[in-house]
Amino acid sequence: MTKVTWDHIHLRTADPEAMAAWFEKFLGAEVIRTTLQGAPRIDLKVGGADVFIMPVKDGDGVNAAPKIPYRGLDHFGLAVTGIDAVAAELKAKGAEFTMEPTNVRPGVRVCFLRAPEGVSVELLERS
């Protein structure tokens, strides 16, 4: 069987700066600014993963963000320790939660954040 590993997550947004700022503010992302073919590019490092941000604009054929929940990629999850303290810190910074911290099964506590452009981020703690 073919072995695969994660390489990156790709986010499309009308406002790359706002998307990057959100991930930096709420999730401690490292923002990496470069250029690609002479145009500015913003990438992120979040939890050890590469997140590439691609700018889009009206009329370029990209559909609007769907409303959660929807079919297809629903969200991505990031592991944390001390989820209740993490959630309190994020609330103090103004994060919008779509689900408060809750136990979904024994040993697993989760919460969900709404990022820009309808991106859903799950934080989870496994004990």
Backbone hydrogen bonds, N-H to C=O, Kabsch-Sander energy under -0.5 kcal/mol:
donor,donor_aa,acceptor,acceptor_aa,energy
9,I,50,D,-2.1
11,L,9,I,-0.5
11,L,52,F,-3.3
13,T,54,M,-2.2
19,M,15,D,-2.3
20,A,16,P,-2.7
21,A,17,E,-2.6
22,W,18,A,-2.2
23,F,19,M,-2.0
24,E,20,A,-2.3
25,K,21,A,-3.0
26,F,22,W,-2.8
27,L,23,F,-1.4
28,G,24,E,-1.0
29,A,23,F,-2.0
30,E,45,K,-2.2
31,V,29,A,-0.6
32,I,30,E,-0.5
32,I,43,D,-3.3
33,R,31,V,-0.6
34,T,32,I,-0.5
34,T,41,R,-2.4
36,L,39,A,-2.9
39,A,36,L,-1.9
41,R,34,T,-2.9
42,I,53,I,-0.7
43,D,32,I,-2.7
44,L,51,V,-2.8
45,K,30,E,-1.7
46,V,44,L,-0.5
46,V,49,A,-2.5
49,A,46,V,-2.3
50,D,7,D,-0.6
51,V,44,L,-2.5
52,F,9,I,-3.1
53,I,42,I,-1.9
54,M,11,L,-3.3
54,M,52,F,-0.5
56,V,13,T,-2.1
60,D,57,K,-1.7
76,F,120,S,-1.5
78,L,122,E,-2.9
80,V,124,L,-2.6
85,A,82,G,-0.5
86,V,82,G,-2.4
87,A,83,I,-2.9
88,A,84,D,-2.1
89,E,85,A,-2.3
90,L,86,V,-2.4
91,K,87,A,-2.6
92,A,88,A,-2.1
93,K,89,E,-1.1
94,G,91,K,-1.3
95,A,90,L,-2.6
97,F,95,A,-0.6
98,T,112,F,-2.0
99,M,112,F,-1.4
102,T,110,V,-2.5
104,V,102,T,-0.6
104,V,108,V,-2.0
105,R,108,V,-1.2
108,V,105,R,-2.4
109,R,125,E,-2.3
110,V,102,T,-2.8
111,C,123,L,-1.9
112,F,99,M,-2.0
113,L,121,V,-3.0
114,R,96,E,-2.5
115,A,113,L,-0.7
115,A,119,V,-3.3
118,G,115,A,-0.8
119,V,116,P,-1.6
121,V,113,L,-2.2
122,E,76,F,-2.7
123,L,111,C,-2.8
124,L,78,L,-2.2
125,E,109,R,-2.8
127,S,107,G,-2.6
